[in-house]
Amino acid sequence: MNNSEVAHLNSRMQNVALVEPSTKFAKPFLDMVNEFEQFGEDQYRTVRYMVEYNFSAYLARLIRQSQDSEQRQQTVPISTYWLVKDDSLLIGASKIHHRLTSRLRQYYGHISYHIRPTARQKGYGTHLLFLTLEKAKLLELGEVLLTCNAENIASSRIIQKNGGVFQNESVMPTSGTTIKRYRIAL
């Protein structure tokens, strides 16, 4: 995005912030998880029980995932952020993989993000990715790889608005889904 586009987006998103997960947002996070389920989306299916009944354990898991320690050499550190409006409504979430394995490089990339269904097509996805890219700069990655389902035109546009340059398409071997791969210089 150029400077005027960034200024315009920031002026529209004055009450929106990218935050680290905390117990303060336990209820708004569960509300977002419930909304995804109501719309038939399963982003949080595997952690649903933990989110609802032991939120502190879920947060501890996110903290462990973000650490790069000797005990975690076989995994990639992942930083998680939440997009919050008016300090009370969770709009979406993003994750940054601090480095790429061959599988991440081929199919998933450095950054993933999602916006709750009722908040889509309002500019939040573009803003979420913009703010997440700012966090990625702090990791000194130089450039990041992002992927999206080839049929997800909205996500392709969000990536392109944030400087994404199309690289190629790839097919997920497990599902047969075609994905688009983009690079963004930081």
N, C-alpha and C positions, 0 to 999 in steps of 0.2 A: 504494500500500500504506500502511496505517496503521503507526504506530510499533511496535505489538506484532507485526504481521506481519513487519516488517523485522527486528526483534530475533530472532524465531523463525527466519527464513530465514538470517540471519547466524550464528546458533548452529549450524545444521545444516551450514553451509558454511565452517567454521573453517579448513580447510586448502586453501581455494580462493581464488585471486587473479586479478585482471585485470591483465595485463602487456602491455608493448609487445613486439613481435616482436624476437627476438634470436637469435644463433647458438647460444646455450645450448639452445634448444628445437628445433634442426634435426631431430634424430631423432624426438622426440615429434610434431613437426608432420608429418613424412613418414608416421609411423604413422597419424595421423588422416586424412591424405589417402588413404592406402591403404584405410582402413576405409570411407570414403565410397564409393570405387570398388567395394569388395567388396559394398556394399549397393546398387549400381547408381545412385549419385548422382554427379553430375558437377560439383560446385562448383568444383573445382580442375583441371578438364580442360585448360583453356587454359594453365595455368602448371605443369602436372605435371612436365614435363621439366626446367624451370628449378629447381623445388623439389628434385628428386632429384639433379641433377648440378651445379648452381651455386647453392646456397642463399644465398650472399653476394649474388649478383646479384638474387635474389628479394627479399631484405631491402632492398637499395639501391632497388629499384623501389617498395617500400612507403614508404620514406622520401621518395622523390621525389613520390609521390602525396600525401603529407601536407603538402607545402609549397605555399604560396600565393605564387608568384613571377611576375614579368612574363613569363617564358617559358611559363608554364602558364595564361595568362589564359583560354584557351578551355576549360579543364577545371576541375572543382571539386575542391578539396583533400579528401582522404579519410584519416581517421585509422583505423588498424587496431589491434585489441587481441585478445589471446588469453586465454581462460579456462583456467587451469592448476590442477591439483590436486596437492597434495603436491610442488610444485616440479618435477614430472617428467612428468605426464600431461596432455596437451592435451585439454580437454573440448570446446571450441568456440571460435568466433571472432565478432567483431563489427566493424562498420565504421560510421563516422559521416561523412556528407557535410556539410561545413561550411556549405554553402548549397545552394539548390535551383535547378536549371534547370527549364524548363517540363515536360520529360519526367520528371525526378525527382519533381517536384511531383505530376504526374498518376499515375505508376505505381509509384514505388519508395520515395520518402521520404528522410528524413535517416539513418535507422538500419536496418541489416540485421544479422542474426545467424543462426548455425546451431550446432547441437549434434551431436556425432558420434552415429551411430545407437545404439551400445550404452550411451550415457549419457542417453538421452532418458527422459522421464517420471520424473525423479528430482529435479526442482526446479532443475536447472542453467540451463535456459533463462530462467526467471524471474529467477534471480540474475544471469545474464549481462546481461540487459536492464537490470536495476536498476543494476548497476555501470557499464554503458555510458551510461545516463542521467546518472549522476554526472559522467562525463567530458564529456557534452554540455553540462552546466551551465557548465563551465569555458569553453566557447566562447561563452557568453552568447547562446544562440539564442532564449531566451524560451519557445519551444515547439517540439516536433518532430513531424514527420509520419512515421508508420510504415504499411507496407502488408503484407498477407499474402494468400496464395491463399485464396479464400473457402472452399475445402474443408479448409483446414488449421485445424481446430478447436483444436488444441493451441497453435498460434501466436496465434490470436485470444485465447485465455484468458491466455496469457503477457502479451500487450499490455494486456489489460484489468486484470490483477492489478497492473500497473505504472502504472495511472491512465489507460490509453487510453480515449478517448471516440470511439465510432464516428461517422464523418462520412458516408460513403456507399460505394457500390460502383462500380467502374469495370471496363471490359473492355479487356484488352491487345489492341491491334489486330493484332499479329503472330501471337499464339497463340490468341486468343479466350478466354483464361483470365480468369475473374472474380476481381478482387481486392477486398479490404476495405481501407478507408482509415481510420486512427485518428489522433487528435491527443493529445499528452501535454504538459501545461503543465509547465515546469521551475521 
